[in-house]
Amino acid sequence: MPTDDTRIDGTRAGGLPPGGVTVGEGPVDGTERAARLSALQELIDLIRPAVQADGGDLVLVSADVDSGVVEVQLQGSCSSCAISATTLQAGVSRILQERLDWVTEVIGGVDEDMDFETSAAMGRGGYTPGW
């Protein structure tokens, strides 16, 4: 987990919506840090449509570019999906680690704020992100 909870915009984590990116202190300079975060967000945006096609969504929760730890969250119908762990490990984690050489670990979970019945009712392709 990141050791510093300062986000890119300078605010502190806690109570902020998903999508904020944690920036730790370390050996990566500002230019490289920005390049890594940009590449990560572009890759997440590339993966998202595949997840959205099945009624879910993929959100970047945090990224520590110094340690290489990235945290993502599956939302929507992914909350009730039996293969969401496979999507995270065989899909998201594999892609991020293969394409971004600085990513050492991908931590993932599902949005547990949504109850099972609501998530299951969304079915395939029923979830549209609110933003």
N, C-alpha and C positions, 0 to 999 in steps of 0.2 A: 504494500500500500504506500501511497505517497506520504512523505514525511512532512510536507508543508501543504496547508489547505488554502493557500492564496491562489486565486483564479486569475486568468489572463487579464481580466478587466480591473484587477486590483482588489476586488471584493473578497470576502472570506466565505468559505464553504459553510454549509449548514442552512437548510431551509431554502436554498436556491433550487430552481427547477433543473432537471437533468439537462445535460448539454454543456454545462460549465466545464472548463478544463483546468485541472490543477497544474500548477507550475512549481516544481521543486527547485531548490538551490543546488547547483552542482557545476560540473566542468563544461557543460554545453553553453556556448556563447549565445547572445540574443538573436543573431541572424540565423544560426543553425537551429535554435529552438523554434523560431517562427516557421522555418522551412519544414521542420519535422511535423509540427502541429498542423500546418496547411496540408501536407501530404496525407496525414492521418485522416483529417476531416474529408478530404477528397475521396479517399478510399472508402470511408464509412458511407459517404453519399453514393458511391458506386454500388455498394452492397445493398443499401436500403430498399431499392425497388423490388428486389427478389423476395425480401422478407414481407414487404407491404403487399405483394401479390397474393400472399397466403393469409392476409388479414392481420398482420402484425406490424411492428416497426422496430427499428434498431436505433438506439440513442447512445452517443458517446457521453459517458458520465464523467470520466477524468482520464488524464494522461500525464505521467511523469516521464518526460523525455530523457532525464538523466539516468533513471534506473531501468527504463524501458517497459514499465508496467502500465497497461491500458485497461480501463474498466468500461464495459459496455452493458447496456440493459436491453432486453427484449420486452416489448410492450404489446398491447392489444391481445389478439387471439393467441399469441405465444404463451400467455399465462396459463392456458389450459391445454397446451399442445404437448403430447407425449414425447415428441422428438425435439423439443426446444434445446435440450442439453447437447444433442447431436449437431443442431444448427450452430450452437456456440463453439463447440470443439472442432468439428470436422469442417465447418464452414468459416465462420467469422475469425476464430483464432488462427486457423491454418492460413487463411488469406492474408491477415495482417502480418503474421510472422514471416511468411514467404516474401511478401512485397516490400516490407519495411524492415530493413536489417537491424534497426535499433530496437525493435519491439522484442522484449524477452519473455513477457508473460501477458496473457489476456485473461482478465477476471470478468466473469459474466454472470448475469442473473436475469430473472424475469421480474416484471413489475407485479408485485404482490398486493398492490392497492386495489386491483380489480378483482371482484369475486369470480369464482369459477363459472357460475351460470352465465354471467354477462360476457365473459371472455369466450366461452363455448358458443354462445348465441351469435357471436360475430362471424363465426365460420370462416370459410375460405374467401379472402378478399373483402371482408366486411368492414375492415378498420381503415379509416382515413385519418391521418394525423391532424391535430387541431391547429397546427401552425404552418 
